[in-house]
Amino acid sequence: MHSGLALRDIPKPLNLSDFKLIAFDMDSTLINIECIDEIADAVGRKKEVAAITEAAMRGEISNFQESLRRRLALLKGATVADVDAVYAQRLKINPGANELIGACKAAGLKVLLVSGGFTLISNRVCQRLGIDFSKANELEIEDGYLTGQLVKQAWGEICDGEEKKKTVLDLCRQLDISPQHVIAVGDGANDLPMMSVVGLSVAYHAKPTVRAQAKVCINEGGLDRLLEVFRPWG
């Protein structure tokens, strides 16, 4: 296989059209940044927040919910305008995302974004990339300011690793497909639960704990490197 692409436990050639759904993490997977770190920069707390994010993504903080609450509290005082500026000025779609999503859609797959990030960002990313389904956390806002809390949604409050897994499995039931016909792509420890229940797990420029467990590791290049794993599409 090509440099920068590692495969594990894939016994036979794969056809993209054998799959029915592809699920993506957002921060550092579909996009180039960790949004919570960049929002924290607006209130002078990026270093503190980024250190917690890094530890959580490496799996060194076992309770993602607690780590997120700690980071959210540090965002208090940032504004919606600050979040908008992060989206407009700092966020880039990662290389190959458009190409991979386009190929998946052409092969008949549905696309899910499931993120521990925020709907203020994820809704725009979904629209930009033509994503079919999404779930993310909703920031509580008062008078244009972030309160440091989240809004409880119909499914719950925090989209952590277990909620990511539940979202994938619930969507499989809704679409009447097997989890074995799902691809999950992520980079952090909170992606491991959903990656553990699907047919093909993909680590994208991921933390060591994720690379150690994924069936496909993209260590160099863009997301469209995943297409090299399949026979010509379909």
Buried (B, 14 or more C-beta within 10 A) or exposed (E): EEEEBBEEEEEEEBEBBBBBBBBBBBBBBBBEBBBBBBBBBBBEBBEBBBEBBBEBBBBEBEEBBBBBBBBBEBBBBBBBEBBEBBBEEBBEBBBBBBBBBBBBBEBEBBBBBBBBBBBBBBBBBBEBBEBBBBBBBBBBBEEEBBBBBBEEBEEBBBBBBBBBBBBBBEBBEEBEBEBEBBBBBBBBBBBBBBBEBBBBBBBBBBBEBBBEBBBBBBBEBBBBBBBEBBEEEE
